[in-house]
Amino acid sequence: MKSPLTTRKDRFETKTKLVEAVEQFLSDELWVARLSKDRGGDKGLKHVSNAKLLRLHAIFTEVKEKFGTRAKLIDAIADKEKRTGDAGFKTRLEAYPVPRLYDLLKATTRRVVRAAKASK
């Protein structure tokens, strides 16, 4: 497995280009408007590690392709959990960032598949 630095160099050449690629996803459709400058800091994405930036880019790309928006991702999670009518559950999920939502969807999917296999 390649190191994050090597992967970043192969796919994006420079860290600036990787940061720009991640910043393309910083819209209201996918991004929760919470940044370090909201809490007094002002570092931005330039100071985030290559590994985390690559993970963010991969997750945002996959979510954008499969679901399009955070709202549709939240609806998919509620559907898997069989809680489509639970407004409180959806409201709680709306506070989560996309990587956490996507991890929750994957975990829920695995749990549903395991439960289906166990019931057979």
C-alpha positions as CSV (number, residue, x, y, z in Angstrom):
1,M,0.0,0.0,0.0
2,K,1.3,3.4,-0.9
3,S,1.9,6.1,1.6
4,P,-0.5,9.1,1.7
5,L,2.3,11.3,0.3
6,T,2.9,9.0,-2.6
7,T,-0.8,8.7,-3.4
8,R,-1.2,12.5,-3.2
9,K,1.7,13.0,-5.6
10,D,0.4,10.4,-8.0
11,R,-3.2,11.7,-8.1
12,F,-2.9,15.4,-7.4
13,E,0.8,16.3,-7.8
14,T,0.7,19.1,-5.1
15,K,-1.1,19.5,-1.8
16,T,-2.6,22.8,-3.1
17,K,-4.3,20.8,-5.9
18,L,-5.6,18.3,-3.4
19,V,-6.9,21.0,-1.1
20,E,-8.7,22.6,-4.1
21,A,-10.2,19.3,-5.1
22,V,-11.6,18.9,-1.5
23,E,-12.8,22.5,-1.5
24,Q,-15.0,21.8,-4.5
25,F,-17.2,19.8,-2.2
26,L,-17.6,22.6,0.4
27,S,-21.1,23.5,-0.6
28,D,-24.3,23.5,1.4
29,E,-25.2,20.2,-0.3
30,L,-22.4,18.2,1.3
31,W,-20.6,20.3,3.9
32,V,-21.6,21.1,7.5
33,A,-20.7,24.7,8.0
34,R,-18.2,24.1,10.8
35,L,-14.6,25.3,10.4
36,S,-11.7,25.9,12.8
37,K,-12.2,29.7,12.4
38,D,-15.7,29.3,14.0
39,R,-13.8,28.3,17.2
40,G,-11.1,31.0,17.1
41,G,-8.7,29.2,14.8
42,D,-7.8,30.0,11.3
43,K,-5.8,27.1,9.9
44,G,-8.1,25.9,7.1
45,L,-7.6,22.8,5.0
46,K,-4.0,23.6,4.1
47,H,-2.9,22.4,7.5
48,V,-4.7,19.0,7.3
49,S,-2.7,15.9,6.7
50,N,-2.5,14.2,3.3
51,A,-4.2,11.1,4.6
52,K,-7.2,13.0,5.9
53,L,-7.5,15.1,2.8
54,L,-7.4,11.9,0.6
55,R,-10.0,10.3,2.8
56,L,-12.3,13.3,2.6
57,H,-11.9,13.5,-1.2
58,A,-12.7,9.8,-1.6
59,I,-15.8,10.0,0.7
60,F,-17.1,13.2,-0.8
61,T,-16.6,11.8,-4.3
62,E,-18.4,8.6,-3.5
63,V,-21.3,10.3,-1.7
64,K,-21.7,12.8,-4.5
65,E,-21.9,10.0,-7.1
66,K,-24.2,7.7,-5.1
67,F,-26.5,10.2,-3.3
68,G,-25.9,13.7,-4.6
69,T,-26.6,15.5,-1.3
70,R,-26.4,15.1,2.5
71,A,-30.2,15.0,2.7
72,K,-30.4,12.0,0.4
73,L,-27.6,10.3,2.4
74,I,-29.5,10.9,5.6
75,D,-32.7,9.6,4.0
76,A,-30.8,6.4,3.0
77,I,-29.6,5.9,6.6
78,A,-33.1,6.4,7.9
79,D,-34.4,3.9,5.4
80,K,-31.8,1.3,6.3
81,E,-32.6,1.8,10.0
82,K,-36.3,1.6,9.2
83,R,-36.8,5.0,10.8
84,T,-38.1,7.1,7.9
85,G,-40.8,8.7,9.9
86,D,-38.6,9.6,12.8
87,A,-38.0,13.4,12.5
88,G,-35.9,13.5,15.7
89,F,-33.5,10.9,14.3
90,K,-33.1,12.8,11.0
91,T,-32.6,16.1,12.9
92,R,-29.8,14.5,14.9
93,L,-28.2,13.1,11.8
94,E,-28.3,16.6,10.1
95,A,-25.7,17.8,12.6
96,Y,-23.2,15.0,11.6
97,P,-20.5,15.7,9.0
98,V,-20.6,13.6,5.7
99,P,-17.7,11.3,6.7
100,R,-19.5,10.3,9.9
101,L,-22.8,9.8,8.0
102,Y,-21.1,7.7,5.4
103,D,-19.4,5.5,8.0
104,L,-22.8,5.2,9.8
105,L,-24.4,4.1,6.5
106,K,-21.8,1.4,5.9
107,A,-22.1,0.1,9.5
108,T,-25.9,0.0,9.3
109,T,-25.7,-1.8,5.9
110,R,-23.3,-4.4,7.4
111,R,-25.6,-4.8,10.5
112,V,-28.7,-5.3,8.3
113,V,-27.0,-7.9,6.1
114,R,-25.7,-9.8,9.1
115,A,-29.2,-9.8,10.7
116,A,-30.7,-11.0,7.5
117,K,-28.2,-13.9,7.3
118,A,-28.8,-14.8,10.9
119,S,-32.6,-14.9,10.5
120,K,-32.3,-17.4,7.6
